[in-house]
């Protein structure tokens, strides 16, 4: 169940600052998952206690690419992102699973 809901963890500067300072971790999750399912998936996969979950739907973006035959326009699909806050004192080692 947890593998179907949690797609991947987000590794960016902002996500690293949140994980170091506020014990918040960012994941890309399934578009149909709600906050309760995300909470249960994180608790089952990492063995931690989740304090709160914030979700947001990120919109898709259009991309342009120049080729010999002209400009090709495409679209990157949108995704759902979840920021999970753990209780104080608990951490997740995201680099151990890489």
ChimeraX commands (.cxc) that place a marker at each C-alpha (Angstrom):
marker #1 position 0.00,0.00,0.00 radius 0.5
marker #1 position 2.73,2.48,0.94 radius 0.5
marker #1 position 4.56,1.92,-2.34 radius 0.5
marker #1 position 1.44,2.79,-4.34 radius 0.5
marker #1 position 0.81,6.08,-2.51 radius 0.5
marker #1 position 4.37,7.39,-2.03 radius 0.5
marker #1 position 5.93,7.77,-5.47 radius 0.5
marker #1 position 9.23,9.45,-4.57 radius 0.5
marker #1 position 10.79,11.89,-2.16 radius 0.5
marker #1 position 11.59,15.42,-3.30 radius 0.5
marker #1 position 15.26,16.39,-3.08 radius 0.5
marker #1 position 15.65,20.14,-3.52 radius 0.5
marker #1 position 17.12,23.03,-1.58 radius 0.5
marker #1 position 13.80,24.00,-0.06 radius 0.5
marker #1 position 12.97,20.41,0.90 radius 0.5
marker #1 position 16.40,20.01,2.53 radius 0.5
marker #1 position 15.96,23.20,4.57 radius 0.5
marker #1 position 12.54,22.04,5.77 radius 0.5
marker #1 position 13.86,18.62,6.78 radius 0.5
marker #1 position 16.83,20.06,8.67 radius 0.5
marker #1 position 15.06,22.86,10.53 radius 0.5
marker #1 position 11.40,21.89,10.96 radius 0.5
marker #1 position 11.38,18.07,10.62 radius 0.5
marker #1 position 9.21,18.32,7.50 radius 0.5
marker #1 position 9.69,15.95,4.57 radius 0.5
marker #1 position 8.35,16.36,1.04 radius 0.5
marker #1 position 7.03,13.53,-1.14 radius 0.5
marker #1 position 5.41,13.19,-4.55 radius 0.5
marker #1 position 2.26,11.17,-3.93 radius 0.5
marker #1 position -0.50,9.57,-5.97 radius 0.5
marker #1 position -3.02,12.13,-7.29 radius 0.5
marker #1 position -5.97,10.30,-5.75 radius 0.5
marker #1 position -4.41,9.92,-2.27 radius 0.5
marker #1 position -5.83,11.93,0.62 radius 0.5
marker #1 position -4.06,13.15,3.76 radius 0.5
marker #1 position -5.06,10.15,5.87 radius 0.5
marker #1 position -3.69,7.70,3.30 radius 0.5
marker #1 position -0.43,9.67,3.04 radius 0.5
marker #1 position -0.09,9.67,6.85 radius 0.5
marker #1 position -0.63,5.91,7.06 radius 0.5
marker #1 position 1.78,5.23,4.18 radius 0.5
marker #1 position 4.61,7.28,5.74 radius 0.5
marker #1 position 4.09,5.72,9.16 radius 0.5
marker #1 position 4.08,2.20,7.69 radius 0.5
marker #1 position 7.10,2.68,5.41 radius 0.5
marker #1 position 9.43,4.63,7.72 radius 0.5
marker #1 position 8.19,3.66,11.21 radius 0.5
marker #1 position 7.71,7.23,12.44 radius 0.5
marker #1 position 4.82,9.18,13.96 radius 0.5
marker #1 position 3.32,11.86,11.70 radius 0.5
marker #1 position 2.07,15.10,13.26 radius 0.5
marker #1 position 0.43,16.70,10.20 radius 0.5
marker #1 position 0.20,16.43,6.42 radius 0.5
marker #1 position -0.16,19.30,3.94 radius 0.5
marker #1 position -0.96,18.46,0.30 radius 0.5
marker #1 position -0.91,20.54,-2.85 radius 0.5
marker #1 position -1.66,19.89,-6.50 radius 0.5
marker #1 position 1.15,21.17,-8.69 radius 0.5
marker #1 position 0.00,22.20,-12.19 radius 0.5
marker #1 position 1.50,20.84,-15.38 radius 0.5
marker #1 position 3.80,23.07,-17.40 radius 0.5
marker #1 position 4.26,23.57,-21.12 radius 0.5
marker #1 position 7.70,23.03,-22.61 radius 0.5
marker #1 position 9.09,24.18,-25.96 radius 0.5
marker #1 position 11.87,22.48,-27.87 radius 0.5
marker #1 position 13.54,23.76,-31.01 radius 0.5
marker #1 position 14.36,21.21,-33.71 radius 0.5
marker #1 position 15.35,21.32,-37.37 radius 0.5
marker #1 position 11.74,21.06,-38.43 radius 0.5
marker #1 position 10.56,23.82,-36.09 radius 0.5
marker #1 position 9.36,24.31,-32.55 radius 0.5
marker #1 position 7.73,21.34,-30.84 radius 0.5
marker #1 position 5.41,22.15,-27.99 radius 0.5
marker #1 position 4.67,19.62,-25.30 radius 0.5
marker #1 position 3.26,19.40,-21.82 radius 0.5
marker #1 position 4.65,17.96,-18.58 radius 0.5
marker #1 position 1.89,16.39,-16.49 radius 0.5
marker #1 position 0.99,17.77,-13.08 radius 0.5
marker #1 position 1.52,15.94,-9.80 radius 0.5
marker #1 position 0.47,16.00,-6.16 radius 0.5
marker #1 position 2.98,16.93,-3.48 radius 0.5
marker #1 position 2.71,16.27,0.27 radius 0.5
marker #1 position 4.70,17.93,3.05 radius 0.5
marker #1 position 4.74,15.64,6.10 radius 0.5
marker #1 position 5.56,17.04,9.56 radius 0.5
marker #1 position 6.87,14.55,12.11 radius 0.5
marker #1 position 6.62,14.82,15.88 radius 0.5
marker #1 position 9.60,16.40,17.59 radius 0.5
marker #1 position 12.69,14.23,17.82 radius 0.5
marker #1 position 11.94,11.84,14.93 radius 0.5
marker #1 position 13.71,11.86,11.57 radius 0.5
marker #1 position 13.63,9.99,8.26 radius 0.5
marker #1 position 16.85,8.92,6.54 radius 0.5
marker #1 position 15.91,9.48,2.89 radius 0.5
marker #1 position 19.42,8.87,1.56 radius 0.5
marker #1 position 19.59,5.37,3.06 radius 0.5
marker #1 position 17.06,4.06,0.54 radius 0.5
marker #1 position 18.85,5.55,-2.47 radius 0.5
marker link #1:1,2 radius 0.2
marker link #1:2,3 radius 0.2
marker link #1:3,4 radius 0.2
marker link #1:4,5 radius 0.2
marker link #1:5,6 radius 0.2
marker link #1:6,7 radius 0.2
marker link #1:7,8 radius 0.2
marker link #1:8,9 radius 0.2
marker link #1:9,10 radius 0.2
marker link #1:10,11 radius 0.2
marker link #1:11,12 radius 0.2
marker link #1:12,13 radius 0.2
marker link #1:13,14 radius 0.2
marker link #1:14,15 radius 0.2
marker link #1:15,16 radius 0.2
marker link #1:16,17 radius 0.2
marker link #1:17,18 radius 0.2
marker link #1:18,19 radius 0.2
marker link #1:19,20 radius 0.2
marker link #1:20,21 radius 0.2
marker link #1:21,22 radius 0.2
marker link #1:22,23 radius 0.2
marker link #1:23,24 radius 0.2
marker link #1:24,25 radius 0.2
marker link #1:25,26 radius 0.2
marker link #1:26,27 radius 0.2
marker link #1:27,28 radius 0.2
marker link #1:28,29 radius 0.2
marker link #1:29,30 radius 0.2
marker link #1:30,31 radius 0.2
marker link #1:31,32 radius 0.2
marker link #1:32,33 radius 0.2
marker link #1:33,34 radius 0.2
marker link #1:34,35 radius 0.2
marker link #1:35,36 radius 0.2
marker link #1:36,37 radius 0.2
marker link #1:37,38 radius 0.2
marker link #1:38,39 radius 0.2
marker link #1:39,40 radius 0.2
marker link #1:40,41 radius 0.2
marker link #1:41,42 radius 0.2
marker link #1:42,43 radius 0.2
marker link #1:43,44 radius 0.2
marker link #1:44,45 radius 0.2
marker link #1:45,46 radius 0.2
marker link #1:46,47 radius 0.2
marker link #1:47,48 radius 0.2
marker link #1:48,49 radius 0.2
marker link #1:49,50 radius 0.2
marker link #1:50,51 radius 0.2
marker link #1:51,52 radius 0.2
marker link #1:52,53 radius 0.2
marker link #1:53,54 radius 0.2
marker link #1:54,55 radius 0.2
marker link #1:55,56 radius 0.2
marker link #1:56,57 radius 0.2
marker link #1:57,58 radius 0.2
marker link #1:58,59 radius 0.2
marker link #1:59,60 radius 0.2
marker link #1:60,61 radius 0.2
marker link #1:61,62 radius 0.2
marker link #1:62,63 radius 0.2
marker link #1:63,64 radius 0.2
marker link #1:64,65 radius 0.2
marker link #1:65,66 radius 0.2
marker link #1:66,67 radius 0.2
marker link #1:67,68 radius 0.2
marker link #1:68,69 radius 0.2
marker link #1:69,70 radius 0.2
marker link #1:70,71 radius 0.2
marker link #1:71,72 radius 0.2
marker link #1:72,73 radius 0.2
marker link #1:73,74 radius 0.2
marker link #1:74,75 radius 0.2
marker link #1:75,76 radius 0.2
marker link #1:76,77 radius 0.2
marker link #1:77,78 radius 0.2
marker link #1:78,79 radius 0.2
marker link #1:79,80 radius 0.2
marker link #1:80,81 radius 0.2
marker link #1:81,82 radius 0.2
marker link #1:82,83 radius 0.2
marker link #1:83,84 radius 0.2
marker link #1:84,85 radius 0.2
marker link #1:85,86 radius 0.2
marker link #1:86,87 radius 0.2
marker link #1:87,88 radius 0.2
marker link #1:88,89 radius 0.2
marker link #1:89,90 radius 0.2
marker link #1:90,91 radius 0.2
marker link #1:91,92 radius 0.2
marker link #1:92,93 radius 0.2
marker link #1:93,94 radius 0.2
marker link #1:94,95 radius 0.2
marker link #1:95,96 radius 0.2
marker link #1:96,97 radius 0.2
marker link #1:97,98 radius 0.2
view
